[in-house]
Amino acid sequence: MTKHKSHSIGEIIPGIKPSSSDNFFLLSGPCVVESRDLVMQTAGHINEIAAKLEIPFVFKASYRKANRSRIDSFTGIGDEKALKILAEVRETFSIPTITDIHSAAEAEIAAEYVDVLQIPAFLCRQTDILLAAADTGKTVVVKKGQFLSPGAMKFAVDKIRESGNDKVIVTERGSMYGYNDLVVDFRGIPDMQSLKVPVVLDITHSLQQPNTEKGVTGGRPEMIETIARAGIATGADGIFIETHPEPGSALSDGANMLPLDQLEGLLAKLVRLRKTILEF
């Protein structure tokens, strides 16, 4: 069996700045591309914060939301229009971008506009999607399914690596216990790091309360700092935080997003916590 070494985040995500840092790296942005103005405003603001705190940063927004509870839920402004906005973010701010794909056919299309392809948790076992993403040569982030053990992510990682792509990251986003809640088992972070891949903690999605009878996902945003601090203390390589200037008016996942004006304060605390841990 081929042994894989651990790579720096700069090797795995080309263009990330700073490419070498003692800080965790950050995936952040609104849940979905709602408009050009929202995306550019949010990307610029987060980029300023990340540069100030020396946090390697990738801007995140879905160009389309395929997994919605109700048929009348917002899914996007149009695929090509949204992808072009993500490409504009990359060009304007010189930062890498990440978006979800939902089928094998989408991999090649999205790869023309973004630097990192993300496989949603519900699709993490879909071989054709994993192979198509790997074949683009882009970095592939695979979210751990709410129904999988951390150890089972080995098979998703192997599918990508055996396709000849070693730029893979896995994400912890909570496990389903019961119908409407998620629980983060922090043992999963070192367990998945044993696969020689960076591990991201998806803080905001871990606080979702999905499958409500109203057809609208709930959340517990008041717990964002608690989960974030625990993830940094556990040694997560990166964190994922969805943020929005006005979560109450967001068109997707507003119930669990962090208000944009609270992001800098939280990240500053996490940077100090990370520094303290590294000193031990």
N, C-alpha and C positions, 0 to 999 in steps of 0.2 A: 504493500500500500504506500502511495506517495505521501510523504510528510510535508506539511505546509507550515511555513514560518509566519510569524506575525509581522505585519507591515505597518509602517507609520500611516497616519491618516492622510498625509500629503501624497503618499504613494497610491493610496486607495481612491482618494477623491482628488484628481488633478485640478489645480486651480484654486484649491481652498487656501485661505489666508487667515492667520499665519500657518504655513505648512508644517511647522514644528512648534509645538507648544506644550507646556505642562498642564494646560487647561483641558477640560472636556471639550468636545466639539458640539455644535448646536445646529439642529434642524428646526427651522421656525418660520412661521408665516400664517396666513389665514387658511382655513380649511379648504376653500375653493376659490378659484378666480371669479370674483363677483363683478369686477370692473377694472379697467386699466388704472384709474385714479387710486382706487383702494390698494391695489397690488404695489404700485410704484411708491405710494406714500409709506406703506408698511415695510416694504423691502428697504427703502432708504433709512427709515428710522432704526430698524433692527441692525442694519449694517453699521450705522454710527455707534450703536451700543457695543456691538461685537468688537469693532476696531478699538474702541476705548478700553475695553476689558481684556483685549487680546484673546478673544475666543474665536477659534476657527468656525466659520459660519457657512451654512448652505441654506438658501432660501427655498421654502416649501409652500406649494399650493397645488391642489388637484385641478387639472384642466377640465375634468368632468367627474361628477360623483355618480357612480353607477349603482352603489349599494344604498338605497334609500328605502325607508319603511313604507312610504305612501306614493302612489302614482303622481300626486300633485306636488311632490317635494321638488325643490329647485335642484337641477342637475348641472347647469352650466350655461355659459353665454355663447357656446359654439366651440367645437374642438379646435379648429384652426385659429380662430381669433384668440382663444385663451392660450394656446401654445405660443403664439407670436408674442403675447405679452410676457410670458416667462422668458422667452429668448431676449426680449428687450431688457428685462431685469438683469440678465447675465451680462449683456453688452454695456448697459449703463453703469452698473456698480462693480463690474469685474468680479462677480461672485458666482460660484456654481449654483445650479438650481436642481430641484428634485420634484417629480410628480408621480402619481400613481398610474399604473396601467391595469387594464381589466381583462385583456385577452391577448393571445399571442400576436394577433394582427396589429395591435396597437404599439407593440414594442418598437418596431422599426420607425413608425411614424413619430412617436414621442421622442425617440433618440435623436431626431434631427434638430430638436429645439432645446433639450435639457441635457444635463450632465449625469444625472443619477436617475435610475428607474426604480420605483418602489412597488413591491408586490404586496397588495393588501392581505391582511391576516386570513380572511376567509379563502384566499386563493393560494396560500403558501404551499399546498401540496400539488398544485396543478402543474404537471410536468411540462406541458407544451408552453405555458407562459414562462416558466423558469428558464427553459432552454432558449426561447425566443429572446428574452431579456439578456441572457448571457451572450448570445450570438451577436448582439449589437456592439459588444466590447465596452459598453458603458458600465459604470459601477452599479451594482444591484443591491438594493436594500430589501430584505425579506422580513416582513413582520411575522412573529410567531402567532400561529392561530390560537384563539381563545380556548381551543379544544385540545391543544397539544402540550405534551411535556417539553421542557427545555431540551432534553436529550434528543427528542425526535427531530429537532431542527437540523441535526446532522445530515439527514437525507436531502433536505432542501439545499444545504450548503454543498453537498457532494454533487448534486445535479449540475449546479452552476460551475463548480471547479472542473468537473469532468468534461464540460463543454469547452474548456480551455480559458475560462475567465476566472481569475483569482481575486478580482476586486468585488468582494462580497461582504456585506454587513448584515447582522441580524438585530431584530428589535423585539424587546419585551413590551407587551402592551396589556398585560393582565390576563387572568384566566377566569372563565365563567364558572361561578358557583351559584346555582339557582337561576332564576329567570331574568332578573333585572339588575344584576350587579356584577362587578369584576373585582378580583383580588390579585394583588401583585405578590408573587412569591419571590423574594429577593435572592433566594438561593439560585434562581435561574440565571442571574447575571454571570457569576463565576462559572456555572455549569456550561453556558454557551460560549464563554470566553475560552474554555478548554478546547473548542473547535478551531482555535487560532484565527478568530475573526473579531473585529470590534463589535461591541454590544451597545446598542442604544436603548435607553429607557424612554418609552413614549409616555410622558407624564400625563398629558391631558386626555388621551384616549383611555388610559387606565382608570380614569375617573368618570367615564361614561356610565349611564344607567340605561342600557339599550332595551329594545323590545317592549316598550311601554304600550299599554292598551290604547293610548291616544295616537300612537304612530309617530311620536316625536321623541327623539332620544333626550334623556335627561342627563344630569351630571352633578358633580360636587366640586366646583371650582375652588371652594374654600380650602380644599385639601391639596391644592397644587403644590404649595411650598413644602408640606409634609412629605409627599411622595418624592419631590425633587431632592430634598435633603437626604432622604433615605437612599435614593439612587446614587447620589454622589458619594455618600459614606460607604456604600457597598462596592464602589469602584467602577461604575458604568463609564464606558469610554466616551459616550455621547448622550445628549438628551434631546428629546423632541418635544417642543411646546408649540401648540397652535395658539395664535394670538390675533386680536382684532381690535381696531380702535373703539368699536362699540359692539361687544358681543351680543347685547340684547337685540340688535338689529341684524345680526349676521344671518346669512341665508342657509347656513349649514353648521351644525355643531356649536351653536352659540352657547348652549347650556354648560359646556365644559371648557370653553376657551378662556385664556387669561387676557384681561384688558391690556392693551398695548402700553398704556402709561404705567403699568405695574411691572413691566418686564425688566427694566434696568435694575430696579431695586432687588428683585429676586435673583437675577444673574450675579449681581455684585456679592450677595450673600453666598451663593454657591461657589464662586471663585475663591472667596476667603475660606470656605469649608474645605474645598479641594486642596488648597495650599496647606492648611493645617494637617490634613490627612497625610499628605506627601512628606511632611516633616517627621512623621513617626517612623 
